[in-house]
Amino acid sequence: MKRIIALLLALSGFSVLLLAQGGELHIVTTGDVHGSYFNRPYVGAKTHPSLMSVKHYVDSLRAAAGPENVILLDAGDCLQGDNASYYFNYVDTAGPHIYPRLAAYMGYDACTVGNHDIETGHPVYDRVFREMQQAGIPWLAGNAIKDDGSTYFPEYTVLDKGGRKILVLGYNNANIDNWLSPELWKGMKHVSLVPFVRKRVKKLKANIKPDAVIVVVHSGTGTGDLSSIESQGLDIFRWLCGADVLVTAHDHRPAVVVTRKRCLVNGGARCGNVGHAVLGFRGNKVVSRNAGVVRLDKNAVDEEMVKAFDAEFEAVKAFTMQPVGTLDMPLRSRDAYVGMSDYIGLLHTVQLDASGADVSIAAPLSFNGYVAKGQVIFNDMFTIYPFENQLYVLKMTGQEIKDLLEYSYDHWICTPGEHILKIANAPDPRTGAPKWSFVNRSYNFDSAAGISYTVDVTKEAGSRINISSFADGKPFDPSVVYKVAMTSYRANGGGDLLVQGAGIPKSALSSRIVRKYPEIRDLVYHFIKNHESVDHALVDNRSVLGEWKFVPESVAQPLLQSDLDLVF
């Protein structure tokens, strides 16, 4: 048995001391699955990592170590990000949701709620919550507090593993209320995990007296300097007295930290890896702690699980293969990083057409998406627009629009030296960039349409944007209030472009919202379907979109292209 376990662990790049006496408890963790339920693609033949790979790995471990010595946990964000999750969230709602059934089939001991799970809305996550309860799987989020002080979801569960009492606590991201529309998290508020988690561990440990404590947070690993409420992992880890394992997620970055008293593990995203922590026991006392990240073989899957959920796969595939229309040109999201592009032009055109706003704000939400020229199917909608964001219209002054753009481009570019794009010589597991990657998140690289402006790369931050007029030639006035279309994520403060950039207090954002529309992906779908054929002229109408570019072009374009070549 120990040789089999050692082989499994060797694959992960970390070693574990197997104690001669006592035993070992293995904690396998997933997080940010984002709908990666099936190993097969809906289009083409290329397989990819999925929960079916995770099932193969954890069952191998259960066979080797004994099921009583293995815990399987998830750290949140399972209900958004793929065709399958969308289908069972919003299309096939008559029967049971697929995720609780998958979790039960795999034998998850507990799961944690993530911010993208809350973004699906009450009808979806309340339904999933009920079905998780029926399946006997705790869905945890102890920092989602109701008005009466109780928790909306359970905070913890106690597992009996081989006669050991294991306390598992789970918490959602603390920044949700700053990202999502209030109606999505109605009935709860999310409190900061620091110092909340430390206090709760101390109290529950005193009351329950467990043999080991595991804390699972849907929060990024972070830097440990208390600088980010979105990524509080190391902030918690630093002061998490009494806990043996901390599981982090959200940032899609695999991470491992091991000290004598505790360990931290983040397995990354979309089932490419799992986290694997090992607690060594002497009797019922933890005497060693170790952790690592295991890269999964996407082709090593649980074949029985594939068969068990084949009907669901075929239903999702049939739904997402339905024709929508045609494109007379390809859409490449990478083009959006160096200027106007058909990809962002489509989003801006849709937002302005649907809302009648004066200005549209949009960013490339698909990091390196590509939709080929020719027939468009519903599957392509997830490449064009991967998130379930609604379209909002806000009131903003001309000066606030300019300040938002200054903030956006300051996180996007730098004053020319070796580079103009703000990139670093480091891989990014969030996007798959193998070597060079953006310093900041590209889904916050907002450009504007409906106005004409330039971005002077030779000037310092705060003075780069020059707005000359509206697209139709009307003057643009910094003191006038305009209607601005943007995503619900941005309108609720996501990415800090409105609060830090435009200088609008967080408390004032809700009063700026004048209209709300359906999800942007649905608007894109209906736009293409109604036009039947979309060409370059339709999404690049300068009399509607205006024009923007980096200047001086002789300086900007060569460096921009060389930077783009590095990243891609």
Secondary structure per residue as TSV (DSSP state, phi and psi in degrees):
chain	resnum	aa	ss	phi	psi
A	1	M	-	360.0	-45.5
A	2	K	H	-64.1	-33.6
A	3	R	H	-66.3	-38.5
A	4	I	H	-65.8	-44.4
A	5	I	H	-62.6	-42.7
A	6	A	H	-60.2	-38.6
A	7	L	H	-64.8	-43.7
A	8	L	H	-60.3	-43.4
A	9	L	H	-72.4	-31.9
A	10	A	H	-62.1	-32.5
A	11	L	T	-63.6	-21.8
A	12	S	T	-90.3	-9.7
A	13	G	T	84.6	13.7
A	14	F	-	-135.2	153.5
A	15	S	-	-114.4	150.6
A	16	V	-	-127.6	132.5
A	17	L	-	-75.4	113.8
A	18	L	-	-86.8	118.3
A	19	L	-	-71.3	143.3
A	20	A	S	-69.6	-31.9
A	21	Q	S	-119.7	157.1
A	22	G	S	85.3	-140.9
A	23	G	E	-163.8	-178.9
A	24	E	E	-126.4	141.9
A	25	L	E	-112.7	123.1
A	26	H	E	-101.1	127.7
A	27	I	E	-114.3	111.9
A	28	V	E	-101.7	133.1
A	29	T	E	-128.8	139.2
A	30	T	E	-117.1	168.4
A	31	G	-	-172.6	152.9
A	32	D	-	52.3	45.4
A	33	V	-	-64.0	-34.7
A	34	H	T	49.9	46.8
A	35	G	T	78.1	10.6
A	36	S	-	-79.6	69.3
A	37	Y	-	-86.5	-36.2
A	38	F	-	-109.8	145.1
A	39	N	S	-81.9	-14.5
A	40	R	S	-99.3	147.5
A	41	P	-	-82.6	160.1
A	42	Y	S	-82.2	-26.9
A	43	V	S	-129.2	134.1
A	44	G	S	83.3	-165.6
A	45	A	S	-125.7	0.8
A	46	K	-	-76.8	121.5
A	47	T	-	-77.4	163.5
A	48	H	-	-148.5	162.9
A	49	P	-	-60.0	149.0
A	50	S	-	-160.0	176.5
A	51	L	H	-60.9	-22.4
A	52	M	H	-71.5	-27.7
A	53	S	H	-72.0	-40.2
A	54	V	H	-60.9	-43.5
A	55	K	H	-60.2	-41.1
A	56	H	H	-62.2	-44.5
A	57	Y	H	-65.7	-49.1
A	58	V	H	-70.2	-32.3
A	59	D	H	-69.8	-34.2
A	60	S	H	-62.1	-40.2
A	61	L	H	-69.4	-40.9
A	62	R	H	-61.3	-39.5
A	63	A	H	-66.0	-35.5
A	64	A	H	-80.9	-44.3
A	65	A	H	-98.0	-15.1
A	66	G	-	95.5	132.1
A	67	P	G	-60.0	-26.0
A	68	E	G	-72.5	-7.7
A	69	N	G	-113.0	16.1
A	70	V	E	-130.9	132.4
A	71	I	E	-118.4	135.3
A	72	L	E	-116.7	122.5
A	73	L	E	-129.3	151.6
A	74	D	E	-123.0	144.1
A	75	A	-	-105.8	17.1
A	76	G	S	102.3	164.9
A	77	D	-	70.5	63.1
A	78	C	-	-109.1	-14.4
A	79	L	S	-102.3	5.8
A	80	Q	S	-141.5	148.7
A	81	G	S	125.7	-8.1
A	82	D	S	-147.1	162.7
A	83	N	H	-55.3	-40.1
A	84	A	H	-64.4	-46.6
A	85	S	H	-64.9	-41.2
A	86	Y	H	-60.0	-45.4
A	87	Y	I	-60.3	-46.1
A	88	F	I	-82.8	-15.7
A	89	N	I	-75.3	-44.4
A	90	Y	I	-126.0	-16.7
A	91	V	I	-104.2	-62.9
A	92	D	S	-92.2	84.7
A	93	T	-	-108.6	0.9
A	94	A	S	-76.0	-37.4
A	95	G	S	-100.5	-171.0
A	96	P	-	-64.0	147.2
A	97	H	-	-70.2	147.2
A	98	I	H	-71.1	-31.3
A	99	Y	H	-65.1	-48.4
A	100	P	H	-58.2	-33.6
A	101	R	H	-68.6	-40.1
A	102	L	H	-63.4	-45.3
A	103	A	H	-62.1	-39.6
A	104	A	H	-68.4	-41.6
A	105	Y	H	-61.4	-38.2
A	106	M	H	-80.7	-16.0
A	107	G	T	79.5	37.2
A	108	Y	-	-62.9	136.7
A	109	D	S	-84.6	-30.7
A	110	A	E	-166.6	152.6
A	111	C	E	-132.1	158.4
A	112	T	E	-117.3	145.6
A	113	V	-	-79.4	139.6
A	114	G	-	-114.2	168.4
A	115	N	H	-62.8	-36.0
A	116	H	H	-73.4	-20.8
A	117	D	H	-69.9	-40.5
A	118	I	H	-68.2	-32.8
A	119	E	H	-65.6	-18.1
A	120	T	T	-68.0	-20.1
A	121	G	-	98.3	156.7
A	122	H	H	-52.3	-45.9
A	123	P	H	-57.3	-34.9
A	124	V	H	-79.7	-56.3
A	125	Y	H	-74.6	-25.3
A	126	D	H	-67.6	-38.4
A	127	R	H	-64.0	-46.3
A	128	V	H	-63.0	-40.3
A	129	F	H	-58.6	-46.8
A	130	R	H	-60.1	-43.6
A	131	E	H	-72.6	-31.2
A	132	M	H	-64.9	-42.1
A	133	Q	H	-61.7	-43.3
A	134	Q	H	-62.9	-32.0
A	135	A	T	-82.3	-5.2
A	136	G	T	77.7	23.3
A	137	I	-	-111.3	113.4
A	138	P	-	-63.1	133.4
A	139	W	E	-114.4	108.3
A	140	L	E	-103.5	142.1
A	141	A	-	-166.3	78.1
A	142	G	T	-73.3	-7.6
A	143	N	T	-103.2	10.3
A	144	A	E	-93.0	95.9
A	145	I	E	-101.9	131.1
A	146	K	-	-82.7	169.5
A	147	D	T	-60.1	-29.9
A	148	D	T	-85.9	5.2
A	149	G	S	91.4	-10.1
A	150	S	-	-81.0	172.3
A	151	T	B	-98.3	144.2
A	152	Y	S	-69.3	-40.8
A	153	F	S	-112.7	162.2
A	154	P	-	-60.7	151.5
A	155	E	-	-92.1	-31.6
A	156	Y	E	-153.9	167.5
A	157	T	E	-141.8	157.2
A	158	V	E	-117.3	121.6
A	159	L	E	-103.7	145.3
A	160	D	E	-105.8	108.6
A	161	K	E	-122.9	104.4
A	162	G	T	62.1	35.0
A	163	G	T	82.3	1.9
A	164	R	E	-99.1	141.2
A	165	K	E	-95.4	113.6
A	166	I	E	-113.1	120.5
A	167	L	E	-92.3	122.2
A	168	V	E	-117.3	121.7
A	169	L	E	-112.2	144.5
A	170	G	E	-133.8	142.8
A	171	Y	E	-143.7	144.9
A	172	N	-	-90.0	172.8
A	173	N	-	-65.1	136.7
A	174	A	T	-77.2	-11.5
A	175	N	T	-97.3	5.8
A	176	I	G	-53.6	-44.2
A	177	D	G	-66.4	-15.2
A	178	N	G	-92.6	-6.0
A	179	W	T	-109.5	-43.2
A	180	L	S	-102.6	153.8
A	181	S	-	-59.5	138.1
A	182	P	G	-55.2	-31.4
A	183	E	G	-66.4	-22.0
A	184	L	G	-72.7	-32.8
A	185	W	G	-114.9	27.0
A	186	K	T	-56.5	135.5
A	187	G	T	94.5	3.5
A	188	M	-	-155.5	161.8
A	189	K	E	-136.2	150.4
A	190	H	E	-105.7	121.4
A	191	V	-	-94.8	155.3
A	192	S	-	-59.8	143.4
A	193	L	H	-77.9	-12.6
A	194	V	H	-116.6	120.3
A	195	P	H	-96.5	16.3
A	196	F	H	-53.9	-48.6
A	197	V	H	-63.6	-42.9
A	198	R	H	-58.9	-44.2
A	199	K	H	-65.2	-41.3
A	200	R	H	-69.0	-38.4
A	201	V	H	-61.5	-45.9
A	202	K	H	-59.6	-46.2
A	203	K	H	-68.5	-47.5
A	204	L	H	-68.0	-35.1
A	205	K	H	-65.4	-38.9
A	206	A	H	-65.8	-37.3
A	207	N	H	-78.8	-40.6
A	208	I	H	-92.3	-29.8
A	209	K	-	55.2	58.6
A	210	P	-	-76.7	165.6
A	211	D	S	-84.0	-24.8
A	212	A	E	-152.8	153.7
A	213	V	E	-127.5	129.1
A	214	I	E	-121.6	130.0
A	215	V	E	-115.0	127.7
A	216	V	E	-117.3	120.6
A	217	V	E	-124.4	135.3
A	218	H	S	-87.4	69.6
A	219	S	S	-142.2	143.6
A	220	G	-	-63.4	157.1
A	221	T	-	-62.0	-41.7
A	222	G	-	72.5	-165.2
A	223	T	-	-112.8	-9.2
A	224	G	S	79.4	15.2
A	225	D	S	-110.7	16.3
A	226	L	S	62.1	23.5
A	227	S	-	-90.9	-14.0
A	228	S	-	-136.6	117.3
A	229	I	S	-71.4	-17.8
A	230	E	S	-77.3	-29.8
A	231	S	-	-130.5	84.8
A	232	Q	-	-106.0	12.1
A	233	G	H	-54.7	-57.3
A	234	L	H	-70.1	-26.4
A	235	D	H	-62.0	-43.3
A	236	I	H	-69.1	-46.5
A	237	F	H	-56.6	-37.3
A	238	R	H	-59.1	-35.7
A	239	W	T	-118.9	17.8
A	240	L	-	-86.3	63.5
A	241	C	T	-63.6	131.9
A	242	G	T	94.8	-9.4
A	243	A	-	-100.0	144.7
A	244	D	S	-95.5	-36.4
A	245	V	E	-134.2	133.6
A	246	L	E	-116.6	125.0
A	247	V	E	-106.8	124.1
A	248	T	-	-111.9	168.3
A	249	A	-	-159.8	-154.0
A	250	H	S	78.5	-43.6
A	251	D	S	-88.5	-4.2
A	252	H	-	64.5	18.8
A	253	R	-	-110.6	112.6
A	254	P	-	-57.9	139.9
A	255	A	E	-155.2	147.7
A	256	V	E	-141.9	132.0
A	257	V	E	-135.5	128.5
A	258	V	E	-127.4	126.3
A	259	T	-	-122.3	177.4
A	260	R	S	-64.9	-32.2
A	261	K	S	-98.3	-19.9
A	262	R	-	-163.3	166.7
A	263	C	E	-137.6	153.2
A	264	L	E	-120.7	139.6
A	265	V	E	-143.5	139.3
A	266	N	E	-133.5	114.9
A	267	G	-	-83.4	-0.6
A	268	G	-	86.8	-151.7
A	269	A	S	-130.3	160.0
A	270	R	T	55.6	33.0
A	271	C	T	65.5	15.7
A	272	G	S	-67.1	-31.9
A	273	N	E	-136.0	169.2
A	274	V	E	-127.7	152.4
A	275	G	E	-81.9	146.6
A	276	H	E	-141.6	106.4
A	277	A	E	-105.0	150.9
A	278	V	E	-131.9	124.2
A	279	L	E	-104.4	124.6
A	280	G	E	-92.7	131.5
A	281	F	E	-113.9	145.3
A	282	R	E	-119.4	107.5
A	283	G	T	69.0	-126.8
A	284	N	T	-107.9	19.1
A	285	K	E	-107.3	130.9
A	286	V	E	-74.2	125.2
A	287	V	E	-119.5	-8.6
A	288	S	E	-152.9	152.1
A	289	R	E	-140.2	131.9
A	290	N	E	-148.8	163.5
A	291	A	E	-158.2	158.1
A	292	G	E	-160.5	175.2
A	293	V	E	-115.8	125.7
A	294	V	E	-104.2	122.5
A	295	R	E	-79.1	123.7
A	296	L	-	-88.4	149.6
A	297	D	-	-85.9	112.0
A	298	K	T	-63.1	-20.5
A	299	N	T	-90.1	-10.5
A	300	A	-	-93.0	95.1
A	301	V	-	-122.5	162.9
A	302	D	-	-80.7	103.9
A	303	E	H	-64.6	-32.6
A	304	E	H	-66.5	-35.5
A	305	M	H	-68.1	-39.5
A	306	V	H	-56.3	-46.4
A	307	K	H	-67.5	-39.2
A	308	A	H	-64.0	-29.4
A	309	F	T	-115.3	22.7
A	310	D	H	-65.5	-39.6
A	311	A	H	-63.0	-39.7
A	312	E	H	-66.6	-40.6
A	313	F	H	-59.8	-46.4
A	314	E	H	-64.5	-34.3
A	315	A	H	-66.9	-43.2
A	316	V	H	-64.7	-43.3
A	317	K	H	-60.7	-45.9
A	318	A	H	-61.5	-40.5
A	319	F	H	-64.5	-45.3
A	320	T	H	-82.6	-8.7
A	321	M	T	-88.6	-3.8
A	322	Q	S	-67.0	136.1
A	323	P	E	-66.1	146.9
A	324	V	E	-115.3	-45.9
A	325	G	E	175.5	-155.1
A	326	T	E	-134.0	154.1
A	327	L	E	-112.2	133.7
A	328	D	S	-89.0	2.1
A	329	M	S	-153.4	156.5
A	330	P	-	-75.9	158.3
A	331	L	E	-113.0	123.9
A	332	R	E	-126.0	116.8
A	333	S	G	-68.5	-27.2
A	334	R	G	-62.5	-25.5
A	335	D	G	-62.8	-24.7
A	336	A	G	-69.7	-15.0
A	337	Y	G	-79.8	-12.8
A	338	V	S	-121.2	4.0
A	339	G	S	156.5	-165.5
A	340	M	-	-64.9	146.3
A	341	S	-	-148.8	160.5
A	342	D	H	-64.5	-33.2
A	343	Y	H	-63.2	-55.0
A	344	I	H	-71.0	-32.1
A	345	G	H	-58.6	-38.3
A	346	L	H	-63.1	-47.0
A	347	L	H	-62.3	-45.9
A	348	H	H	-61.7	-43.6
A	349	T	H	-61.5	-43.9
A	350	V	H	-63.3	-44.9
A	351	Q	H	-65.3	-42.2
A	352	L	H	-69.9	-40.0
A	353	D	H	-65.0	-41.2
A	354	A	H	-74.6	-33.1
A	355	S	H	-103.1	-25.1
A	356	G	-	68.2	20.5
A	357	A	-	-70.9	163.2
A	358	D	S	-77.2	-36.6
A	359	V	E	-135.6	144.0
A	360	S	E	-114.7	138.9
A	361	I	E	-119.1	128.1
A	362	A	E	-152.6	155.3
A	363	A	-	-132.1	159.9
A	364	P	-	-74.9	98.0
A	365	L	-	-77.7	-20.9
A	366	S	S	-97.8	115.1
A	367	F	T	-60.0	-47.4
A	368	N	T	-140.0	48.3
A	369	G	-	-76.7	149.7
A	370	Y	E	-143.9	126.4
A	371	V	E	-122.0	121.8
A	372	A	-	-73.4	156.9
A	373	K	S	-60.4	141.9
A	374	G	E	120.4	-151.6
A	375	Q	E	-65.8	137.0
A	376	V	E	-107.3	131.1
A	377	I	E	-113.1	168.9
A	378	F	H	-60.3	-30.1
A	379	N	H	-54.9	-35.1
A	380	D	H	-67.6	-22.1
A	381	M	H	-61.7	-29.7
A	382	F	H	-77.7	-22.5
A	383	T	H	-77.5	-43.7
A	384	I	H	-66.9	-42.0
A	385	Y	-	-142.9	94.9
A	386	P	-	-78.4	-11.8
A	387	F	S	-113.5	158.0
A	388	E	-	-93.2	61.3
A	389	N	-	-93.2	141.0
A	390	Q	E	-84.4	167.2
A	391	L	E	-97.9	125.9
A	392	Y	E	-117.1	154.9
A	393	V	E	-121.4	127.6
A	394	L	E	-118.3	156.6
A	395	K	E	-88.6	126.9
A	396	M	E	-142.8	145.8
A	397	T	E	-77.3	161.3
A	398	G	H	-57.4	-38.5
A	399	Q	H	-65.4	-39.1
A	400	E	H	-66.1	-37.1
A	401	I	H	-62.2	-46.1
A	402	K	H	-61.9	-43.7
A	403	D	H	-65.6	-37.1
A	404	L	H	-61.2	-44.1
A	405	L	H	-66.2	-39.3
A	406	E	H	-58.5	-43.8
A	407	Y	H	-65.0	-43.0
A	408	S	H	-60.8	-52.0
A	409	Y	H	-69.8	-25.8
A	410	D	H	-66.9	-28.3
A	411	H	H	-89.0	-6.5
A	412	W	H	-102.3	-42.9
A	413	I	B	-128.8	169.5
A	414	C	-	-133.4	165.5
A	415	T	S	-62.2	133.5
A	416	P	S	-54.5	133.3
A	417	G	S	-143.0	-111.5
A	418	E	S	-77.3	-23.9
A	419	H	-	-136.4	162.0
A	420	I	S	-113.7	-45.7
A	421	L	B	-64.2	140.9
A	422	K	-	-82.9	89.0
A	423	I	E	-125.2	162.1
A	424	A	E	-134.1	152.7
A	425	N	E	-81.6	72.7
A	426	A	S	-157.2	142.1
A	427	P	-	-70.5	160.4
A	428	D	B	-130.9	104.2
A	429	P	T	-66.5	-18.4
A	430	R	T	-66.0	-36.9
A	431	T	T	-111.1	-16.6
A	432	G	T	88.3	4.8
A	433	A	B	-60.9	120.9
A	434	P	S	-77.1	-26.2
A	435	K	S	-138.2	-75.0
A	436	W	E	-81.9	144.0
A	437	S	E	-150.9	160.9
A	438	F	E	-68.0	140.0
A	439	V	S	-67.8	-40.1
A	440	N	S	-110.5	172.1
A	441	R	-	-82.4	124.7
A	442	S	G	-67.4	-19.6
A	443	Y	G	-74.6	1.5
A	444	N	G	-108.6	10.8
A	445	F	-	-86.4	78.2
A	446	D	-	-77.7	133.9
A	447	S	E	-115.4	169.8
A	448	A	E	-120.6	152.7
A	449	A	E	-133.9	158.6
A	450	G	S	98.1	-12.8
A	451	I	E	-131.3	162.2
A	452	S	E	-111.9	130.3
A	453	Y	E	-156.5	163.2
A	454	T	E	-121.1	156.4
A	455	V	E	-121.1	105.8
A	456	D	E	-84.2	107.2
A	457	V	T	-71.7	-16.1
A	458	T	T	-83.1	-10.4
A	459	K	S	-95.3	162.5
A	460	E	-	-79.2	162.3
A	461	A	T	-54.7	137.4
A	462	G	T	97.5	-13.2
A	463	S	S	-133.2	22.9
A	464	R	-	-89.1	-28.0
A	465	I	E	-90.6	127.1
A	466	N	E	-125.1	107.7
A	467	I	E	-93.0	118.0
A	468	S	E	-90.6	-35.9
A	469	S	E	-174.6	176.4
A	470	F	E	-76.8	168.1
A	471	A	T	-58.7	-33.0
A	472	D	T	-88.7	7.6
A	473	G	S	93.8	-8.2
A	474	K	-	-65.1	149.0
A	475	P	-	-68.5	146.9
A	476	F	-	-101.6	122.7
A	477	D	-	-114.0	119.8
A	478	P	T	-58.9	-24.2
A	479	S	T	-91.9	-10.0
A	480	V	S	-87.1	145.2
A	481	V	E	-88.4	128.3
A	482	Y	E	-119.7	163.2
A	483	K	E	-94.5	126.6
A	484	V	E	-124.4	124.6
A	485	A	E	-90.9	136.7
A	486	M	E	-161.2	175.3
A	487	T	E	-74.1	156.6
A	488	S	H	-62.8	-32.7
A	489	Y	H	-60.0	-46.9
A	490	R	H	-69.0	-42.1
A	491	A	H	-64.4	-25.6
A	492	N	T	-94.6	10.6
A	493	G	T	105.1	-1.5
A	494	G	G	-58.9	134.9
A	495	G	G	78.9	-3.6
A	496	D	G	65.8	11.2
A	497	L	I	-68.5	-33.4
A	498	L	I	-81.0	-41.0
A	499	V	I	-79.1	-57.1
A	500	Q	I	-79.4	-35.0
A	501	G	I	-80.2	-63.1
A	502	A	S	-79.0	-14.1
A	503	G	-	77.2	24.6
A	504	I	-	-91.5	123.3
A	505	P	-	-58.0	141.9
A	506	K	G	-53.0	-40.1
A	507	S	G	-66.3	-17.6
A	508	A	G	-96.2	-7.1
A	509	L	H	-62.2	-42.7
A	510	S	H	-62.6	-31.8
A	511	S	H	-75.2	-14.4
A	512	R	H	-85.2	-17.5
A	513	I	E	-75.0	124.2
A	514	V	E	-109.1	-24.9
A	515	R	E	-152.6	151.2
A	516	K	E	-128.6	141.1
A	517	Y	E	-125.1	172.3
A	518	P	E	-61.9	-179.5
A	519	E	E	-63.1	143.0
A	520	I	H	-64.9	-35.6
A	521	R	H	-59.4	-40.5
A	522	D	H	-66.4	-36.9
A	523	L	H	-65.3	-40.3
A	524	V	H	-63.3	-43.5
A	525	Y	H	-56.9	-50.5
A	526	H	H	-69.2	-31.7
A	527	F	H	-62.7	-49.4
A	528	I	H	-66.3	-42.2
A	529	K	H	-64.7	-40.7
A	530	N	H	-70.0	-35.6
A	531	H	H	-82.9	-18.7
A	532	E	S	68.4	-48.4
A	533	S	E	-131.0	128.9
A	534	V	E	-113.1	124.0
A	535	D	-	-117.9	175.9
A	536	H	H	-58.4	-41.3
A	537	A	H	-62.0	-34.1
A	538	L	H	-69.0	-35.2
A	539	V	H	-103.7	9.5
A	540	D	-	-135.2	37.2
A	541	N	-	-79.0	101.2
A	542	R	H	-66.4	-22.2
A	543	S	H	-72.7	-14.8
A	544	V	H	-104.5	-47.4
A	545	L	H	-84.9	-22.5
A	546	G	-	74.9	-155.2
A	547	E	-	-154.0	141.9
A	548	W	E	-139.4	153.8
A	549	K	E	-160.1	158.9
A	550	F	E	-81.2	133.1
A	551	V	E	-131.9	158.0
A	552	P	S	-67.7	135.8
A	553	E	H	-61.7	-32.9
A	554	S	H	-64.9	-28.3
A	555	V	H	-87.9	-44.7
A	556	A	H	-73.1	-48.1
A	557	Q	H	-62.1	-45.6
A	558	P	H	-61.6	-41.9
A	559	L	H	-70.1	-40.3
A	560	L	H	-59.8	-43.4
A	561	Q	H	-67.7	-40.3
A	562	S	H	-67.5	-36.3
A	563	D	H	-65.4	-41.2
A	564	L	H	-62.7	-38.4
A	565	D	H	-64.0	-34.4
A	566	L	H	-67.4	-45.2
A	567	V	H	-69.0	-36.0
A	568	F	-	-112.1	360.0
